Amino acid sequence: MMPSPQSLADFDLFALQDEVAVGALDGRLDVQVLEDHHLRVPLIRAQNQALGTTYRHWIGVDDTTSPVTVVGGGLAQFWSAAVSTSTDPSLRRSAFINLLQPLVVDELARGRQVISPSVWTEDLVAFKEFDGVEVETRHADDHFFMFITAAESKAEFISNLPRNARKVWSRDRRASERLRLSSHVSPLTAAGCFEASSSLADTGTRNGEETLPAIAEWRLASYLRRPGDHMLIRITREHDVVAYVAARLAGTILDVHSFGMSSRLGERREVYQHMFDAVLDIALLRGVTAIHFGVGHAHPKLVRGCVPVARAWVRFYPI
């Protein structure tokens, strides 16, 4: 299943709007959107300490004293947004050069670290054409999507998956059905954030990120001040909630951003499969064309037919 250019363009716009909203939540960040007739790019300026340890590590900041300029952003989605009005690659490339090259040169002259942490690999050509700067690039984390533009039913979607992915869906759905799992969707509320916090913290800890329930609750609640129609999916077994999934709908994009499973549960693969089923049901019901599953945990996403979208990390240096 190939990426949908229109769906990815829609996600770029969503990521830009989300970046602005996240920036507004922290008064230490200076957030603006640069734009001309062909391109809109969010820009974040911050003192190093304002970014926090996690973001500094992800962005690739190595100087703990100099201020940072993040071109395209990336604090909200680990995705640097660039919204183009044209599908012509040459126009997009020239817009990048005209809009961003003078800014990058000026920011470097002011002694700032200038980084774009997760850009389209196709846009590297434009960045490397910037005059007066040296450009360092490397692979950034892939983002995982399910594209469902051609499917009108779950059966049709699954039938269009690669053979190995169809086998995984078939096997794990049978196992999930034996557990008699069910799911219930409701709007995400402050009370729901508190309810889900322990499971989110348990999952974070199992994945190597020591997390307190209070921090998990705060992180989830912060989404309520960000774009989208926010929802909480409760996955139950015999009336007991065994997992929580938080997602938000933004136009044709369904962004699945939080997943928490009880540490007492042994059948994790089956519950994970049920999560995919529940999310796909919502997507088909609401006219979604792409489901975003974020970064990391590649294997369970890939085996179920998610498509990796390659990204690149870019840092600029003065010559």
N, C-alpha and C positions, 0 to 999 in steps of 0.2 A: 504494500500500500504506500503510494508516494505522497510526500507532503503536498498540501494544497497552498499554492502561492497566495490566494485570496485570504484563506484562514490565517496564514502567518502574518499577512499585512494587518488583518483585524487584531491579531494578538499584539503586534507592535504598537498599535494605537492604544489598546487596553493597558499595555505596560507603561506607556508614556503617562497616561492619566493616573495610573497607580503610583508612579514615581513622584508625581507632583503631590499627590495626597499624602504619601509617606513623609515626604520632605516637610509638609505643613505640620506634621505631628511633632516635630523636633525643632524648637526655635534656634538650635545651634547650627542648623543647616541653612545655607543660602541656595534656594532652588529657583531656577528660571527655565524657560523654554526658549531656545534660539530658533528662529525660523526665517525663511525667505519664501519665495513663491513655490519652491519645489521640495522643501525639506523642513521637518520639525524635529528638534533634538533636545531632550532635557539635559540640564547641566546642574551639577551639585558642587558647591564649594564648601569646604569644611576644614576646621582645624583637625589635625590628626586624631586627637583624643576623642573628638565627638563621634567618630565612626564606630568605636567599640572594637574589641579584640577580634571578634568573629569576622566582621566586615573588613577590617584591615588585612587580616590573613587572606580572606577570599579575594579581595581586590588586588593584593600583591604589593601592599605598601611596605617598604623596607626601611624608610627613614621615619623615625617616630617623632620628629620635631617639625619638619616642614609641612605647611598646609597642603591640602589635596584638592584637585579638581577632577571630578569624575564625569567624563564626556559620555552622554547617553544615559547616565545613571546606572543603576544596577542594585540599589539597596532594597527595592521592593520585590523584585522577581529574580534576582541574579541574572538579569537580562538587560543589556544596554539598548534602549529603544531609539529608532530613527524612522520616522514616519514620512514616506515619500508620496508625493502626489502623482508621480510618473512611474510607469512600468518600464521605461526605457533605461537600461543599465548605464548608458553613457550620460544621460541627464542626471541620474542619481549620483554618479561618480563626480561630475563637475559641480553638483550642488554641495557635496561633501567638501570638496576642495575650497570652493568659494566661501562657504559658511564657516567651516571649522578651522581651516589652516591659519587664518590670522589670529583666531582666538587661542589656539594651541601655542603659537609662537609667543604671544603676549603673556599667557599664563606662565610659560617656562621662564620668560625674562623676569617675571616677578618672584621667581624662586619657588614656584609651586610644583608639586608632583602631579603630572597629568597622565591619567590612566583611563582607558575604556575597557572595562573588564569582560564584556561578553557581547561581541559584535558578530554580525553576519560574516562568514568567511569570504563571501563575495565582495564585501566592502573593504577588504584588506588592500585591494588594488588602489583604491582612492587614498587610503591612509599612507601608503608607501610612496605616493606621489607628492606628499606635502613637502614644500621647500623649506629649508632652514631648520629642519629637525631630523633627529635620528629615531627610527621606529624599531621597537622590539616587539615580536609577536610570539605567541605560543597557543597551543590548544586550550580552550576553556571547556568547562563541563557541558556535555550535551544536555539539551532539554528534550523531554519525552512527550510525544503527542499521540493521540488517536484521532485520525481523520475519518469522518463518517459522512462526507458530502454526498456519496453515491448510494447510501443505504437508507431505506425507508422502514426497516424493521430490524430487530435484533438478529433474527435468523439470516437475513440478507447480509448484515454486517459481518457476522461470523463466517458465512460462506465465502466472503471476499478476502478473508485472512489467508496468509501463507499456510501450507499444509501442517507444519509443525505447531503453529499457533492454534489452529483448529483442534488439533489433538489435545493440547493443554486445556483449552476451554472445555472440551467434551469431558475429559478425565476429571478436572477439578470441579466442574459443575455437578457431576454425579456425586462426587464426594461431599460437596456443599449441600446438596439436596438431602443426603442421608442424615445430615445434622439438623435438618428442618430449620434452617436459618431463615429469617425474614428481615425486612428493612422498612423503616418508617422515616419519612422526610418531613421536616418542619423548619420554620424560619430559625436562624441562629439568633439567640438572645444572650443576654448577660448570664441568665440562669443556666442556659445550655453550656456556656463556656466553663462555668464552675463545675457542672456535672461531668464534662468530658475531660477535665484537667488531669485527673489521676491517670487515666488511660493514656493520654498524650504524653505525660511525664514518664510513665513506664516504658512506652515505646521509644522515646528519646534516649532513655538510659540504656535500653537493650541495644540501641544503635550507636552507643559510644559517646552520647552527649548527656552527661549527668544533668538532669533537669528536675527542678522542684515543681510540684503541682501549681503553686502560686505563680511561677514564671510562665508555665504552660497556659494557665488561664489568662494572664496578662497578654501574652502573644496572640492568643486566639481572639480575645476581646478587641484587640487593636484593629482587626480586620473590619469590625463594624463601622469604623470611621474611614474605610477605604471603598473604592468603587465596587459595584456589583450588587446583585440580589443574593443575599447570604443565606445559606441553608446548612442544616445539620442533619446528617443521616445516622440513625441509630440502627445498628445491626443486632438483632436479638436471637436468642436461643431459649425456647421454653420460657418466654417472657423476661428473661434476664438479658440486659444489654452486655454484649461481649466486645463491641467495638464502636467507635465513633469516626465519622468522616465529615470534615467540613469542606464546603465548596462554595463557589459563587459564580453566578451567571452574569456575563457581561456581553450583551448582544448575541453573537453566534459562538462565543467562547465560554466553555465551562472550565473553570480553574479549580482543580482539586489540590488544596494546599495543606491540609492537616489530616493525619490518620493516627488514631490511637486504639490499641488493642490491649485487653486485659492481660496482665502478666500471669494470671492463673490459667489461661487458656492454652491447651496443647495443640488444637487443630488450627494453626495459624494460616496454613496454605489455603484451607477451605474458606476461612473468613476473608482472606485477601481476595480470593476469587469472587466471593459474594459482593465485596466492595465494587469490583469491576462491573459486575452485573447491575448493581443498583445505580451506579453512576451512568452506565450506558442507557438504562431505562430513562433517566432524567434527560439525558442529551437528546434521545430520540423524541421524547414527548415535547421538549421545548425548542426544537428546531436548531439544535447546536450542530455546528460543522466541525469543530475541533475541541477535544478534551485535552487540557494541559495537566500533565502529571509531574511537572517540575524537574529537578535534577536529582541525581544519585539513585541508589538502589536499582541499578540497571536491569539485573537479571529477571526479576519477576515482571517487569514491565515489557522487556523485549520478548519474552516467551509468550506473552499474551497479545503480541501484535503491535505494541507501541513503536512509533517511528522516532529514532534519534535525530534531532536537528543540531547540526554541528555549529559551534560558536568558537570565537577566537578572542584571546586576551591581547590587548595592545597597550604599550607604554611608550610615551614620547620623551625624548631627551634633547636638550639643546646641543647644537653643534659648536 
